[in-house]
Amino acid sequence: MSLDLALYQLRTFREVARLGSFTKAARSLGYAQSSVTSHIRSLESRVGMQLVHRLPHGVRLTHSGKIFQEYAQRIFHVVDEMATALNPSDEAEGRTAVGASALLLESRIGPLIRDCRYRYPRVHVSPRHLSIGRAREAVRDGEVDLALVHGGCVPDEWSAAGITVVELPDLEVVPVGSAALLGSPGLPPAPASPRVLVVDPDCTSHQVLVAALRWEHGVEPEVVEAGSVAGARELARAGHGVAMLPVESVGQTQEPDGLAVLPGLPRLRLPVRALWAGPEFALSAVTAVCRVATQVGRERAVQTA
């Protein structure tokens, strides 16, 4: 059997298989959903068998689809090798989907994108929010090429699962709240049960803050999810709670508009790690982005020292 397959069709199939949805694949690739549907139908027609099961909410690969996926991945590895061989300057290039935990998305992704554009003009960073608890799964399933996470994790367990783990510069987080709290003797001020504003439920920093309020200040705080760093910052500024936020995104002194770093509560340095699916699958673009992420972390640490 001779197959005449187009790379753009294989790329569409790869995204459908990775995301489990025609709609998500179309959004990821920048296609109309009808184009994605057409590409898959054309592939199925050319191979003479069904590759995906159409379900009420998404799609699932058939047995033939799983075999096809394995060979499609091999084809793209060969294409990547060819692109490297044809690039005599060995300049990193390609699009890298970078998933980042909420605090890193706020504090480091902007400088990462800026520096990548300057140092590696042919590398394009596509940022995505990624919860810490889903990092390994997202990397393993190809949802992201590189994951940047902070806080507690078990690198040895991730490495055993085929995930490459690289240590990056730490992230310092500080307790912030309304500057009006600074005028009160001791912490916490009114109300008697302050709120702890949580950005990422998987981050341990809010647990340390809760423990400090409980054991050192004798109150039982209410834990409230703020949804984002911006949401936590605004709620804290308005006096609705205390949040642990990156020092590089809030500064270390009282702001004119009412947000302050609060004394008497813990400051933490959280480990930051980059993850990707093994060195044999790491494209030059991924390793380039990881290098820039390391440099950005060092620069931000110097700026806030």
N, C-alpha and C positions, 0 to 999 in steps of 0.2 A: 504494500500500500504506500503510495507516494502522497505526502501531505504538503500542501502549499499554504503555509501559515505566515501571517504578518505579525511583526513584533508588537504593533500597537494592539492587536487582538490578544496576544499573549499577556501584554501588560494589563489590559482590561480584566482578563481572567484572573490574573494574580491579585488584583485589588479586590475583585468580587470574592475570591477565596479567602483573602486576608480579613476582610471586613464583614463577610457574610450577608451582604446586602447590595442590590443593584443601586439603590439610592445613595448609600454611603460611598460606593465606588465612584459613582458619577460625580459626587461632590469632591472627592479626593483628587480625581483626574481632571476636573474642570470640564466634563462632558455633560451633554444632556442625557437624561436617563434612557431615552429612546435609543441613543447611540450605544450605550452599554448593553442594552438588551439585544441590539442588532449584532454587536460584536460576538456576544456569547452564542447567539443562534447560528451565526456564520461558522464559528468554531465547531459547534456540535454537528453542523451539516457536513463539514469537511472531514471530521474524524469518524462520522457515522455512528455516533452514540451520544447519549445524554450525559452531560458533565455536571449539571447541578439540578437539585430538586428545588422547585419553586414552592415556597412555604407561605402561609398567610403573613408572616412577619420575617422576611428575609429569605435566604437561600442556604442550602447545605450541599456539600459536594457528594456526588455519587461515588461508588467504588471506582468507576472509570475516571471520574473527576480527580480523585486523590492520586491516581497513577499519573494522570496528565499534569497535575500540579507539581509532582516531584520532578518530572522531566522539564517542565517549564522553568523551574528554579535553576536547573542545571544549565539551561540555555542562557538565562540571564547572567549566570556566573561566567560563562564563556564570553558573552558580550562584554561584560565588565573587564575581563582579562584582555580582550582585544582592544578596548578603549585605552587601557593602561599602556599596552604595547605600542599603540599608535601615538601616544602622547610623549614625545621625546623629552620634554621638560619635566615630566613626572609631576606636573602641577595638579593638585587636588581639584576635582570637579565633581559636580552632581548635586542632587537634592537630598538633604538629610532631614528626616522627620525627628524632631527633638521633643520628647515629652519631659516636662519638668513639674515638680511639686509646686504647690501654690506659692510658697515663700520664695523659691528660686525663680519662678516665672516672673514674679514682681521685681526681684532685685538683680537678677543676673542675665536674663534672656535678652533684654534690650541691648546691653553692652556686648553680649555675645554675637548678636546679629550684626551690630555695627562693626565690630572688629573683624568678623568673618568677611564682610564685604570688602574691608580694606586689605586684609592679609591674603584672602583666598577669593578673588573676584568671581571665580567660576564655581564656587560652592554656595548653594542656596539653602538657608535654614528655614524649615517650616515648623514653627513652635506649636505645641499642644499642651493643654493642661493634663496632668497625670497624677492621680493619687498615689501616695507612697506604697500603699498595699497592693496596687496593681502593676507595679513597675516590672517585676520579673515576668509576669504573664504577658504584658504588652510587648516586651522585648522578644520573648520566646515566640510569640505568635506573629511577629512582624508588624505589629500595629505602629511601632516607632522603631527607628534605627538606633537611637541613642536615648537613654533615660538619665535624667539628672535628679537625684533624690537626696534628701537630707534626713538626719536623725537616725534612730536605731534601725539596724538591719543586720543580717548575718551574712557577710561576704563569703565565708567559706561554704555555706550552704548554696549560695547563688553560683559560686564557681563550680561546685560539684554538679550543678544542673546545666553546665555548659555556658554560663553567662560570664563574660569577662567583666571584672570589677576594677575600676581605677579610682584611687583616692584623689580627691580634689581639695583645695583649701577650704577650711571650715567656714560655716556661716554663723555669725554672732547674732543672737536675738536678745531683745531687751523688753522689759515690761513698760508699756506705754498707756497713758490714760489722760484724762482732762487735766490741764495745768491747774485747775482749781483745787485739785487734790493736794497740791504741794503746800497749800496754806493751812492744811489740817495737821494737828500734832499726831504723828504716828499713822500707821496704816492698819486696816483699811478705814477710811472715813465713812460717813453715811453713804449708802444704806448699810444696815448691819450685815446683810448678805449680798456682797458685791457679785457682779457677773464676771465670769472669765469668758472672753470672746475667742472662739476657736476658728482657725482658718482651715486647717487640715486635721481631721479627726485622728489620722494615723501618726501625727507628729507628737512627740513626747513632751514638748516644751510646755504645753498647757497643763499637763499633769504635774509637772514640777511647780508651776505657779499655783495650782490648786492646793498642793501639799504645803507650800509656804504660807498661804493664807490660812490654812486650817491649823497648822502646828505652831507657826510663829506669831499669828495674829488672832487666833482663836475664833475664826468665823468659818462657816460652811458655805463656800461660794456656789452660785448657780452657774452651770456650764451651758453656754449658748453658742450655736454654730453661726458664724458671721458670713460664711459663703465665699469670701474673698479677702485679700489683704486690704483692698480699697474699702470694703464694707466694714472690716474690723477697725480700720483707721478712723473712719467717720463716726462709728458708734463710740469709740474710745474718746475721740475729740469732744463729742457731745455729752460725755459723762455717763454713758450707759454701760460702762464696763472697762476691764483691763485686758489688754491683748499682748501676746509675745510676738513682736514683729522684727524683721531684719533691721539692725542698726543702720545699715547703709541706705535704707529707704525712709527712715524717719529722723535721722540725725541723733545726736546724743544730748542735746540741750533743749530747753523749752522753746517751742515754736510760737511766733507771734499770734497765730490763729488758735492757740489753745491746746495743742497736743504736747505732752511732755514725757520724758523718760522718768519713771518713778523710782525714787530711792527706797531702800528697805525691802526690795523684792529681787529675786534672783535674775542674774544675767547668765546666758548660756552660750557655749560654743558647740554647735552641732556639726558632726561629721557630714561631709558631702561626698557623694560617690557618683561616678558615671558608669553606666552598664550598657553593654551591647552583646550580641549573640556570638561570642567566640571570635578569636582573631582571624580564623580562616574565612569568616564571612564579613569582616570589617572592611568596607570600602575605604579608599583613601580619603574620601570626603568625611566619613565618620571620624576617622582618627584625627583629621585636621580640626574638626569642630571640637573634639575632646581636648586637643592642645590649646585651642583658644579659650575653652571653658576654664582650663587650669590657670591660664594667664589672667583672665578676667577676675577669677577668685583672688589671686594674689594682689592684683591692683586695687580691688575693692577693700581688701584687708588693710592695705597700706593707707588708703584714703580715710578709713575710719579709725585708725590706730590713735 
